[in-house]
């Protein structure tokens, strides 16, 4: 079911008219009206995104291109082509591998980013977790990098550092600004354009280290099928998409969780859904504030937070199950609870957030 246009040098690309900018045909394809416009092929999408990443596009063209895609709504083939271009430009070392690709682009507004602890548990279990993301594009949200800094966890600044961190800790975060600088700039256009663009979807799909499991957190369930199909086109072994809390890869344990999965089976792609039941009969009241101090208290066992602990455990369980570390949901939850129970509660005693708490 996979389609590889990356290896199709004969794929026909549109030619600009006399005197036109080379990118003009791509704006025209998308904006020629209800009868004349169409979606891009994967090869066209790859070429268009390559031009964008290389800075060969005028700002007015980029804005028009992104908003036309937004109105039309991107197709799996377009997303796959965009990702092809980004992955080629990222130049990640071919020998560097991860077990789980974890994207973090949304930030948290209602609950703390408990998924940080989930990733730490997975790393403790021996799974290599590679994270990529961006922050600051949406105001009044708490982003992963802010909490990482409070806990003394430093993002990588290049692929060599990613390799060292994965080897030492099974966990590494590389900002999108390093993976694809131009893409990071495009995400920051949201306050200017007033809308999200396809960049937010394609960034989550990059998987630059070819991890065998790609986890995706989205805001809107209708986008799940788009991510499933794009993952199959890109040849990803397994992709699991959830409506994550705040749009991150984090389970809200108060709700039933539907997982939209796509996986390779032989030469075919399989698309399926699975539901995890809610963990509580009654919903929790969201906290008044979000803070690393609150999270540290839970990690150290000095503060009880039934919601936070359940979010950590159930998110880790989802990743364990999708990674083949557990036979079923119950087994995954059992393993995740054991990992949480056996965590090193003193791990962050000397972290900046702990020192700030002691000074306060």
C-alpha positions, 0 to 999 in steps of 0.5 A: 500500500506504500507509494514511493515517489522519492524514487520516481525521477520521471515524475512530471512536475509543473513548469512555470509560464514565461516570466513566472516565478518558479513557485507560481505553478504550485500556487496556481494548482491550489488556487485556480478555483473550484473547477480548475484547482486540484491537490498536489501529487506527492512528487509535486508536494516534495518539490514545492516543500523543497523550494520552501525549505531552500528559501526559493519562495517569496513570502507572499507566495508562502502565505498564499500556499499555506492558506490555500492548503488550509482551506482545501485541507491537505491530503495524505499524499501532500503530507507525505511529499512534504515530509519527504522534503523535510526528512531529506533536508534534516540529514539525520545520521542513517545509523542513528535509531530510536524505538519511539518517535515522540512529537511535542508541538502543542503545549499544555493549558489545562493540565501539566505536561505529565507525559514528560514522566511517561517518557522517563519511565519508557527510557528507564524501561530501555526504550530509546525515545526521540522527541522533536518539537517547537514552542511559543507559537501559541500563547498561555501554554506551558511547553515541554522545554520549559519543564525540561529546563526546570528538571535539569534536562537539556535539549540537544543542539545537533545530531551528535548530541542526540546520539550521546543522549540516546546512548546515555539516557535513552531519551533526547529532544531536538528542537524543530529549529535544528531539524528543519529551521525553515519549518520552525519559522513557518510554525511561528507564522500562526499569530500572523496568519491567524490560523494553523497551517499544514505545517503543524500536521507535517511536523508531527510526521517527520520521524527523522530517525525512522523509529519503528513506532510513531506516536501522534497527538492531535487536537481534532479527531477528523485529522486522525485518518489523514495521519494514518494514511500519511504514515502508511505512504511514508512506510512507517512500521506503526503509527498510533494517533490519539486525541491527546490532552491539549493536543500532546501525546498524553492520555486524559485518564478521565475519558475513554481513549480511542487509538487510530492505528496504522501499521505495515503488514507484509506489503499491505497497510492495515488501518484499525481503531482500538479503545481504552476505557476511562480510568475514573468514574468522575472527572477531575477538576483542572488545577488552578495553576500549572507548575514544575514544582507541582510535578516535582512533588508528585515525582518525589512522592511528596504530593498526591495527584490522582489525575497526574499519576494516572496520566503518566501511567496510562500514557506510558502504558499506551506507548508500551503496548504500541511498542510491543512491550505488552501483550494487551492493555491490562499488561501494559498498565501493569508494567507502567505501574511497576515502572512508576512505583520503581522510579528514582524519586531522588533523580531530580533532588538537585534540579533547578526546580528543586533548588528553587523550592528549597530556597522559597 
